[in-house]
Amino acid sequence: MQISSRSFLTALLVLLSLFSFSQTKVAIIGGGIAGVSGAHFILEADPNAQIILFEKDEKLGGNAQTVSVKNKAGELVNVDIGPQYFIEGPWDDYIAFLTKTLGPNPYQSETLNASLLIQREKEQKPVLVSPLGMKLRGEKLGKLLKLKRFNKEAYKMYKKPEQWKGISVETWVKQLQFDESYKKEIIYPFMAASLGTTISEIKTTSAVDVVKLFAFRKPKATNKFKVMTDGMGTLIQRVGEKMDPNRIAITCSSPVTKVVRSKEKWLVTYSNNGKEQTELVDFVVFATHADQAAKILKSETSLSESLNCLKKCTYFEARIALHTDSTFVNNEKPAFLNIITNTSNELVSSTMNLSMISPRLNGIYKSWASPEAIERLKKDGKLLHVTSFWHSLVTTDFVLQLEILHKQIAEVPSLYLSGGWSEGLETQNSAVISGKHAAEKYRAFLANRK
Ligand SMILES: Cc1cc2nc3c(=O)[nH]c(=O)nc-3n(C[C@H](O)[C@H](O)[C@H](O)COP(=O)(O)OP(=O)(O)OC[C@H]3O[C@@H](n4cnc5c(N)ncnc54)[C@H](O)[C@@H]3O)c2cc1C
């Protein structure tokens, strides 16, 4: 049989490509925004990668959970029970990721008026009310001017983070020029409510990380917080649906229980329909919380120092209820965020009046509430939905552990620990940044292999 030189060349090229073609298997553990964006960026870095994404819950989203509840008119509406707000600028990586994966104008949004009220339990007279639509509402101007000055101080720190490394909220607030009663009545409750912690927890957090929650707005800026009409959780699920099933296998309801080294690879053990299964992979990305990663990696003795760091990354419980009880807010002086304190200035509840976002959310309140308050809502038939979240408490020690952890993991070429927490204060945006960092590590891994 005669073979033409042209077909011989083609056959040779196919053979060569077969030899040089090595498909890398990647496991991503966790299907929140960090895991989903990590999968996207890794596939962008390596079109040959074969990814398996393991999610323990029934659907993708992680903390971003969109639920359907009834508004005052009895219509079903989407509400994010966990993360909900974002803003152009500080959330640009997140917005760019959604645009890249879902196409132009990937979401509809509504604007959130960031008005604030702080009030004592069982009193109707607020300690502080911020203006609503530029209108002052009889409150003491002096307190508002101080709040503006406080925001200026926070903005200064936000702009020069390196100068404030390792400084706790308590140390930072101590040196601010405000009287003690203002700090106790207003500054601490406001900061604690911003993250959803108690007053004593917020004092231990890293100041420069916590101000990222609110101080990105120049004190005079008019830029507005936004929420997604369809919900942040819904958007992550849409991204998952758009991913190519030939390149990424998304396995929900599949908690990973163990990851250990197996020669040059990693053996991932997970459970699926109650059955234990394993998968041998070349590269592993953790996109779970730090404490979950510590549990999954606990048998891998070569990582014991990193496991210690992971265990020291602390979390707090954020219990959030959607409900219809208007006594959680001041109805005469409407404000979006209603912080209620007791006589010792500890937080009793912190409630977002969602009606102030859009008429579609009329009569719906979102509260960080005590277990007793939730029981009461249940008994009164006013509870629409309740969920408990675990949120990282970014203390100064957390930041230190993170630094050590990143250095240690840099020595392990085929492993990356991602997740919003791995960037410091966690947001949907920091989680996307962590997904990009996972892909950078993966690129370095591929380059070293060649
Ligand atoms: C109450 C609350 C309000 C918030 N508000 C905002 C906000 O307004 N705006 C904002 O940008 N951010 C907000 N955040 C922060 C935001 O939710 C997080 O930063 C973001 O969800 C982090 O994403 P992630 O993918 O790193 O983690 P997660 O969303 O927590 O995802 C981790 C995933 O890992 C999965 N997992 C865990 N263990 C396993 C296992 N063994 N096997 C397989 N899968 C596993 C989990 O089920 C989960 O899906 C808020 C957070 C909370 C708790």
Ligand as a Chemical Component Dictionary entry (heavy atoms), coordinates in Angstrom:
data_LIG
# 
_chem_comp.id                   LIG 
_chem_comp.type                 NON-POLYMER 
_chem_comp.pdbx_formal_charge   0 
_chem_comp.three_letter_code    LIG 
# 
loop_
_chem_comp_atom.comp_id 
_chem_comp_atom.atom_id 
_chem_comp_atom.alt_atom_id 
_chem_comp_atom.type_symbol 
_chem_comp_atom.charge 
_chem_comp_atom.model_Cartn_x 
_chem_comp_atom.model_Cartn_y 
_chem_comp_atom.model_Cartn_z 
_chem_comp_atom.pdbx_ordinal 
LIG C1  C1  C 0 -24.937 35.915 56.459 1  
LIG C2  C2  C 0 -23.924 36.278 55.431 2  
LIG C3  C3  C 0 -24.072 37.450 54.696 3  
LIG C4  C4  C 0 -23.148 37.779 53.733 4  
LIG N1  N1  N 0 -23.338 38.894 52.984 5  
LIG C5  C5  C 0 -22.551 39.131 51.911 6  
LIG C6  C6  C 0 -22.883 40.144 50.982 7  
LIG O1  O1  O 0 -23.877 40.848 51.154 8  
LIG N2  N2  N 0 -22.074 40.299 49.899 9  
LIG C7  C7  C 0 -20.989 39.498 49.662 10 
LIG O2  O2  O 0 -20.320 39.664 48.653 11 
LIG N3  N3  N 0 -20.664 38.508 50.529 12 
LIG C8  C8  C 0 -21.406 38.314 51.637 13 
LIG N4  N4  N 0 -21.130 37.285 52.491 14 
LIG C9  C9  C 0 -19.912 36.496 52.274 15 
LIG C10 C10 C 0 -20.111 35.420 51.208 16 
LIG O3  O3  O 0 -21.172 34.610 51.512 17 
LIG C11 C11 C 0 -18.880 34.546 51.138 18 
LIG O4  O4  O 0 -17.768 35.296 50.995 19 
LIG C12 C12 C 0 -18.918 33.584 49.963 20 
LIG O5  O5  O 0 -20.063 32.799 50.015 21 
LIG C13 C13 C 0 -17.689 32.723 50.000 22 
LIG O6  O6  O 0 -17.756 31.821 48.951 23 
LIG P1  P1  P 0 -16.968 30.487 49.014 24 
LIG O7  O7  O 0 -17.215 29.776 47.747 25 
LIG O8  O8  O 0 -15.591 30.747 49.452 26 
LIG O9  O9  O 0 -17.630 29.691 50.255 27 
LIG P2  P2  P 0 -19.079 29.100 50.425 28 
LIG O10 O10 O 0 -20.069 29.942 49.744 29 
LIG O11 O11 O 0 -19.262 28.878 51.879 30 
LIG O12 O12 O 0 -18.969 27.703 49.673 31 
LIG C14 C14 C 0 -18.280 26.582 50.227 32 
LIG C15 C15 C 0 -18.906 25.331 49.653 33 
LIG O13 O13 O 0 -18.185 24.193 50.076 34 
LIG C16 C16 C 0 -19.131 23.140 50.285 35 
LIG N5  N5  N 0 -18.536 22.110 51.116 36 
LIG C17 C17 C 0 -18.199 22.180 52.420 37 
LIG N6  N6  N 0 -17.709 20.996 52.849 38 
LIG C18 C18 C 0 -17.706 20.169 51.780 39 
LIG C19 C19 C 0 -17.303 18.823 51.583 40 
LIG N7  N7  N 0 -16.808 18.078 52.577 41 
LIG N8  N8  N 0 -17.444 18.269 50.356 42 
LIG C20 C20 C 0 -17.954 18.993 49.326 43 
LIG N9  N9  N 0 -18.363 20.292 49.468 44 
LIG C21 C21 C 0 -18.222 20.871 50.673 45 
LIG C22 C22 C 0 -20.281 23.861 50.959 46 
LIG O14 O14 O 0 -21.473 23.104 50.946 47 
LIG C23 C23 C 0 -20.347 25.129 50.134 48 
LIG O15 O15 O 0 -21.192 24.989 49.018 49 
LIG C24 C24 C 0 -22.030 36.934 53.498 50 
LIG C25 C25 C 0 -21.883 35.761 54.245 51 
LIG C26 C26 C 0 -22.817 35.434 55.206 52 
LIG C27 C27 C 0 -22.646 34.166 55.986 53 
# 
loop_
_chem_comp_bond.comp_id 
_chem_comp_bond.atom_id_1 
_chem_comp_bond.atom_id_2 
_chem_comp_bond.value_order 
_chem_comp_bond.pdbx_ordinal 
LIG C1  C2  SING 1  
LIG C2  C3  SING 2  
LIG C2  C26 DOUB 3  
LIG C3  C4  DOUB 4  
LIG C4  N1  SING 5  
LIG C4  C24 SING 6  
LIG N1  C5  DOUB 7  
LIG C5  C6  SING 8  
LIG C5  C8  SING 9  
LIG C6  O1  DOUB 10 
LIG C6  N2  SING 11 
LIG N2  C7  SING 12 
LIG C7  O2  DOUB 13 
LIG C7  N3  SING 14 
LIG N3  C8  DOUB 15 
LIG C8  N4  SING 16 
LIG N4  C9  SING 17 
LIG N4  C24 SING 18 
LIG C9  C10 SING 19 
LIG C10 O3  SING 20 
LIG C10 C11 SING 21 
LIG C11 O4  SING 22 
LIG C11 C12 SING 23 
LIG C12 O5  SING 24 
LIG C12 C13 SING 25 
LIG C13 O6  SING 26 
LIG O6  P1  SING 27 
LIG P1  O7  DOUB 28 
LIG P1  O8  SING 29 
LIG P1  O9  SING 30 
LIG O9  P2  SING 31 
LIG P2  O10 DOUB 32 
LIG P2  O11 SING 33 
LIG P2  O12 SING 34 
LIG O12 C14 SING 35 
LIG C14 C15 SING 36 
LIG C15 O13 SING 37 
LIG C15 C23 SING 38 
LIG O13 C16 SING 39 
LIG C16 N5  SING 40 
LIG C16 C22 SING 41 
LIG N5  C17 SING 42 
LIG N5  C21 SING 43 
LIG C17 N6  DOUB 44 
LIG N6  C18 SING 45 
LIG C18 C19 SING 46 
LIG C18 C21 DOUB 47 
LIG C19 N7  SING 48 
LIG C19 N8  DOUB 49 
LIG N8  C20 SING 50 
LIG C20 N9  DOUB 51 
LIG N9  C21 SING 52 
LIG C22 O14 SING 53 
LIG C22 C23 SING 54 
LIG C23 O15 SING 55 
LIG C24 C25 DOUB 56 
LIG C25 C26 SING 57 
LIG C26 C27 SING 58 
# 
